[in-house]
C-alpha cells in the first residue's frame, strides 16, 4: 500500500515535503562536516582558545541550516515545517555522530541544542521559501 500524503492537524506531509526535508538535512550535515574539517586544520596551525570553539560551532550550525534550507527546499511551501523537521533531524544526527566519535552523551547532547536546532531550522525554512524563484 502506497501512502502519498499524510495529514496531521491541517499539516500535509507528502513526497515533496519529505524529499525537501531529507535534502536539506543532508546538505546541512555535509556542509557542517566540511566546515568542521577546515576548522580542525586551522586549529592545528593556529592557537585558538577553547572557549571560542563552542560559539564557532554554533555559527557553523546556523549557517549550515540556512544554506541547506535555501538549496534544499525546492517546493516553496511549508517552509517552517520543512526547516523545523530538518533542524531537528540534523541536530539528532549530529549528536549521534559525536557519540560515534567517542564523546559522551553529556558532552554532545542538550535539549537546548535540539530546541535551537529546530527553531533555527524553521526560521531558515521560512527564509528559504520567501527568497529566490517561486515554484508551485
C-alpha positions in Angstrom: 0.0 0.0 0.0 1.5 3.3 -1.1 0.9 6.4 1.0 1.4 9.7 -0.8 0.0 12.1 1.7 -0.4 12.1 5.5 -2.3 14.8 7.3 -1.7 16.0 10.9 -4.0 18.7 12.1 -4.0 20.6 8.8 -0.4 20.0 8.0 0.2 17.9 4.9 3.2 15.6 4.7 3.7 14.5 1.1 6.7 13.3 -1.0 8.0 16.7 -1.8 7.9 17.7 1.9 9.9 14.6 2.8 12.4 14.9 -0.1 13.0 18.6 0.6 13.5 17.8 4.3 15.9 15.0 3.6 17.9 17.0 1.0 18.1 19.9 3.5 19.3 17.7 6.3 21.9 16.0 4.1 23.2 19.4 2.8 23.5 20.7 6.3 25.4 17.6 7.5 27.8 17.7 4.6 28.4 21.5 5.0 29.0 21.1 8.7 31.4 18.2 8.2 33.4 20.2 5.7 33.5 23.3 7.9 34.5 21.2 11.0 37.3 19.7 9.0 38.5 23.1 7.8 38.3 24.3 11.4 40.3 21.3 12.6 43.0 22.2 10.1 43.0 25.8 11.2 43.2 24.8 14.9 46.2 22.6 14.1 48.2 25.6 12.8 46.7 28.5 14.8 46.3 28.5 18.6 42.6 29.2 19.1 41.3 29.3 22.7 38.9 26.5 23.7 36.2 28.9 24.9 35.9 30.3 21.3 35.3 26.9 19.8 31.7 26.5 21.1 30.4 29.8 19.5 32.2 28.9 16.3 30.4 25.5 16.2 27.1 27.2 16.8 27.7 29.7 14.0 28.6 26.8 11.7 25.3 25.0 12.6 23.2 28.1 11.9 25.0 28.8 8.6 24.7 25.2 7.6 20.9 25.1 8.2 20.4 28.4 6.4 22.4 27.5 3.3 21.0 23.9 3.3 17.4 25.3 3.5 18.0 27.7 0.7 19.4 25.0 -1.6 17.4 22.0 -0.3 13.9 23.4 -0.3 12.7 23.4 -3.9 8.9 23.3 -3.4 8.2 26.7 -1.9 5.5 25.9 0.7 5.6 24.7 4.3 9.0 26.3 4.9 8.7 26.4 8.6 7.6 22.7 8.8 10.4 21.5 6.4 13.0 23.6 8.1 11.9 22.7 11.6 12.0 19.0 10.8 15.3 19.3 9.0 16.8 21.2 12.0 15.5 18.6 14.4 16.8 15.6 12.4 20.1 17.4 11.7 20.7 18.1 15.4 19.9 14.5 16.4 22.1 13.0 13.7 24.9 15.4 14.8 24.6 14.1 18.3 24.7 10.5 17.0 27.9 11.3 15.0 29.6 12.8 18.1 28.6 9.7 20.1 30.3 7.6 17.4 33.4 9.7 17.6 33.7 8.9 21.2 32.1 11.9 23.0 29.8 11.2 25.9 26.1 11.9 25.8 26.7 14.6 28.4 29.2 16.4 26.2 27.3 16.2 22.9 23.6 16.4 23.8 21.5 19.1 25.3 17.8 19.7 24.9 18.6 23.3 24.3 20.6 22.3 21.2 17.7 20.3 19.9 15.2 23.1 20.6 17.5 25.7 19.0 18.2 23.4 16.0 14.5 23.1 15.4 13.9 26.8 15.8 16.8 27.8 13.6 15.7 25.2 11.0 12.2 26.6 11.0 13.4 30.2 10.6 15.8 29.1 7.8 12.9 27.3 6.1 10.8 30.5 6.2 13.7 32.5 4.7 14.2 29.8 2.0 10.6 29.8 0.8 10.4 33.6 0.8 13.6 34.1 -1.3 14.5 33.1 -4.8 12.4 31.8 -7.6 8.9 30.6 -6.7 7.9 27.1 -7.7 4.5 25.6 -7.1 
